[in-house]
Structure formats: structure tokens, C-alpha cells
């Protein structure tokens, strides 16, 4: 017989999802908490519930500490989470700047102060920041490659010039290395 439960590990939590949509989270301390979206999101605005449900479905541990909060605190935490995620959509690559990420990390810290478990969000933001830096590193690499191509082209021109000069020098050395006696030719040159 197959179990209707599904278990997995998420960060420091063991998650067990039930068919009714509820989740049982086992904390590091072996304490368990049952989370139900219908209860957690009862005070949330209707337009926020789809986003909150998506987050709950993918990262239920986000809400593990909200069960023991007052209604006001829970609602404030949920509104903050939704606002943060919606604002995060505006910080898109490649238009984002490092300054954008400074403010994003500040907002992430604020979410933590609401007792939201947002390690999953921090990891995604870190990935975005790395991608932003990767673009800058690629630009630098492209610039260095162009400079290197210019240096190599200059080196090729200088080698050709060097070979030509070496040929000139060798030709002049060969011309002067024979049995050339100026005194024997001095009279001939004057007679012409």
C-alpha cells in the first residue's frame, strides 16, 4: 500500500506533505509543527494568496515560525514577503546593478526579522548576484582578449619588420665581407 504522504529535507527541516495540502515540519529539535495554508493565509489579502500558496508549495519551511505569531504579526510578515517578492521581480538581469543587490539583501534581512525562513530566497538572490558578476567578468575577459589580439597583431608586424631589417643587415654585411679593396677601385671610379 502506498503512503499518501511525501517527505523530503529542506534546509534544517524535515518536511512531510499531506494530500489535504497541509505540511508537517520537523525542526532540528525534533519538535513538529503542522502548517495549513488555509490557517496561515486566512488574514492575507485575496490577491496575495496565489503567490503565498506557490511559496508554501515549494518552500513550506518559510512559514514554520508563523504559527505561533499573533494575527497582526503574521499578516505583517506575509504582506512583507509578498511585497519583497514582487519588488524582486524588478531586479532582473541583466539590467540589475550591484547597488540593487545591496538593497535586496537589506530587504532579505528584514524578512528574517519577521521570523520567515528565507534561506531558499537568499540562495536564489546569491545566484542572481553571481550571474550579475559573471556578466561583468565576461566583459572584462572580452576586453582583455581584444587587447591581446592587438598586441599579437603588433607582434606579427614587428617580427616582419625585424626579418626585413635582418635581411638588410645581412645583405650589407655580405656586400662588405668580400675582398673589397678601395685602393684597387679608386682609380677606376675616377676614370669614368
C-alpha positions as CSV (number, residue, x, y, z in Angstrom):
1,X,0.0,0.0,0.0
2,X,1.4,3.4,-1.0
3,X,1.6,6.2,1.5
4,X,-0.3,9.4,0.7
5,X,2.5,11.4,2.4
6,X,5.5,12.7,0.7
7,X,8.7,13.6,2.7
8,X,11.9,15.5,2.0
9,X,14.5,17.5,3.7
10,X,14.6,21.3,3.2
11,X,17.4,23.1,4.9
12,X,17.4,22.2,8.6
13,X,13.8,20.9,8.4
14,X,12.2,17.6,7.5
15,X,9.0,18.2,5.5
16,X,6.1,15.9,5.2
17,X,3.3,16.9,2.8
18,X,-0.2,15.5,3.2
19,X,-2.9,15.2,0.4
20,X,-5.0,17.9,2.1
21,X,-2.3,20.5,1.4
22,X,-1.1,20.6,5.0
23,X,2.6,20.1,5.9
24,X,4.2,18.7,9.0
25,X,7.6,20.3,9.6
26,X,10.1,18.6,11.9
27,X,12.5,21.0,13.4
28,X,16.1,20.3,14.4
29,X,14.9,19.9,18.0
30,X,12.6,17.1,16.8
31,X,9.6,19.3,17.5
32,X,6.9,19.0,14.9
33,X,4.5,21.7,13.6
34,X,1.6,21.2,11.3
35,X,1.1,24.0,8.9
36,X,-2.1,24.6,6.9
37,X,-2.2,27.2,4.2
38,X,-5.9,27.9,4.9
39,X,-5.0,28.9,8.5
40,X,-1.7,30.6,7.8
41,X,-3.1,32.7,5.0
42,X,-6.5,33.4,6.5
43,X,-5.6,37.0,7.2
44,X,-3.8,37.5,3.9
45,X,-5.3,39.6,1.1
46,X,-7.1,37.6,-1.5
47,X,-4.7,38.8,-4.3
48,X,-1.7,37.6,-2.2
49,X,-2.9,34.1,-1.7
50,X,-1.8,32.6,-5.0
51,X,1.7,33.8,-4.5
52,X,1.8,32.7,-0.9
53,X,0.4,29.3,-1.9
54,X,3.1,28.9,-4.5
55,X,5.8,29.7,-2.0
56,X,4.1,27.4,0.5
57,X,4.0,24.6,-2.0
58,X,7.7,24.9,-3.0
59,X,9.2,26.0,0.4
60,X,6.8,25.3,3.2
61,X,9.6,25.8,5.9
62,X,9.3,29.6,5.0
63,X,6.3,29.7,7.3
64,X,7.3,27.4,10.1
65,X,7.6,30.2,12.7
66,X,4.4,32.0,11.7
67,X,2.1,29.5,13.5
68,X,2.9,30.9,17.0
69,X,2.6,34.6,16.0
70,X,-0.2,37.0,16.6
71,X,-2.6,37.6,13.8
72,X,-1.2,41.1,13.3
73,X,2.4,39.9,13.2
74,X,1.6,37.1,10.8
75,X,-0.2,39.4,8.5
76,X,2.6,41.9,8.6
77,X,5.1,39.1,7.8
78,X,3.0,37.9,4.9
79,X,2.5,41.3,3.4
80,X,6.2,42.0,3.7
81,X,7.1,38.7,2.0
82,X,4.7,39.3,-0.9
83,X,5.9,42.9,-1.3
84,X,9.5,41.7,-1.3
85,X,9.0,39.0,-3.9
86,X,7.0,41.4,-6.1
87,X,9.8,44.0,-5.8
88,X,12.4,41.4,-6.5
89,X,10.8,40.9,-10.0
90,X,12.0,44.4,-10.8
91,X,15.6,43.4,-10.0
92,X,16.0,41.4,-13.2
93,X,19.2,40.5,-15.0
94,X,21.0,41.9,-16.9
95,X,19.6,45.4,-16.0
96,X,20.3,45.0,-12.3
97,X,23.3,46.6,-10.7
98,X,25.4,45.7,-7.7
99,X,23.7,48.6,-5.8
100,X,20.3,46.9,-6.5
101,X,21.6,43.8,-4.7
102,X,22.7,45.7,-1.7
103,X,19.1,46.9,-1.1
104,X,17.8,43.4,-1.9
105,X,20.0,41.9,0.9
106,X,18.7,44.6,3.3
107,X,15.1,43.6,2.5
108,X,16.0,39.9,2.9
109,X,17.4,40.7,6.4
110,X,14.1,42.5,7.2
111,X,12.2,39.3,6.2
112,X,14.3,37.4,8.7
113,X,13.3,39.8,11.4
114,X,9.7,38.7,10.7
115,X,10.7,35.1,11.6
116,X,10.4,34.0,8.0
117,X,12.7,31.2,6.9
118,X,14.0,32.6,3.7
119,X,17.3,30.7,3.1
120,X,15.9,29.4,-0.2
121,X,15.4,33.0,-1.3
122,X,18.9,34.1,-0.2
123,X,20.3,31.2,-2.3
124,X,18.4,32.4,-5.3
125,X,19.5,36.0,-4.8
126,X,23.1,34.9,-4.4
127,X,22.8,33.0,-7.7
128,X,21.4,36.2,-9.3
129,X,24.3,38.2,-7.9
130,X,26.8,35.7,-9.2
131,X,25.2,35.9,-12.6
132,X,25.5,39.7,-12.5
133,X,29.1,39.4,-11.6
134,X,29.6,36.8,-14.3
135,X,28.4,39.3,-16.9
136,X,31.0,41.9,-15.7
137,X,33.7,39.2,-15.7
138,X,32.8,38.2,-19.3
139,X,33.0,41.9,-20.3
140,X,36.5,42.2,-18.8
141,X,37.6,38.9,-20.4
142,X,36.4,40.2,-23.8
143,X,38.3,43.5,-23.3
144,X,41.5,41.6,-22.4
145,X,41.0,39.3,-25.4
146,X,40.8,42.3,-27.7
147,X,43.9,43.9,-26.2
148,X,45.7,40.6,-26.6
149,X,44.7,40.4,-30.3
150,X,46.0,43.9,-30.8
151,X,49.3,43.0,-29.1
152,X,49.6,39.8,-31.1
153,X,48.9,41.8,-34.4
154,X,51.6,44.3,-33.3
155,X,54.0,41.4,-32.5
156,X,53.4,40.0,-36.0
157,X,54.1,43.3,-37.7
158,X,57.3,43.8,-35.6
159,X,58.5,40.3,-36.4
160,X,58.1,41.0,-40.2
161,X,59.9,44.3,-39.8
162,X,62.6,42.6,-37.8
163,X,63.1,39.9,-40.5
164,X,63.2,42.7,-43.2
165,X,65.8,44.6,-41.2
166,X,67.8,41.4,-40.5
167,X,67.8,40.7,-44.3
168,X,69.0,44.3,-45.0
169,X,71.8,43.9,-42.4
170,X,72.8,40.5,-43.8
171,X,72.9,41.8,-47.3
172,X,75.0,44.8,-46.3
173,X,77.3,42.5,-44.3
174,X,77.7,40.2,-47.3
175,X,78.5,43.1,-49.6
176,X,81.2,44.3,-47.3
177,X,82.7,41.0,-46.4
178,X,84.2,40.2,-49.8
179,X,87.7,41.0,-50.9
180,X,86.9,44.6,-51.4
181,X,89.9,46.9,-51.6
182,X,89.1,50.5,-52.0
183,X,92.5,51.3,-53.3
184,X,92.2,49.0,-56.3
185,X,88.9,50.6,-57.3
186,X,89.8,54.1,-56.6
187,X,91.4,54.8,-59.9
188,X,88.6,53.0,-61.9
189,X,85.9,55.1,-60.3
190,X,87.6,58.3,-61.1
191,X,88.2,57.4,-64.8
192,X,84.6,57.0,-65.7
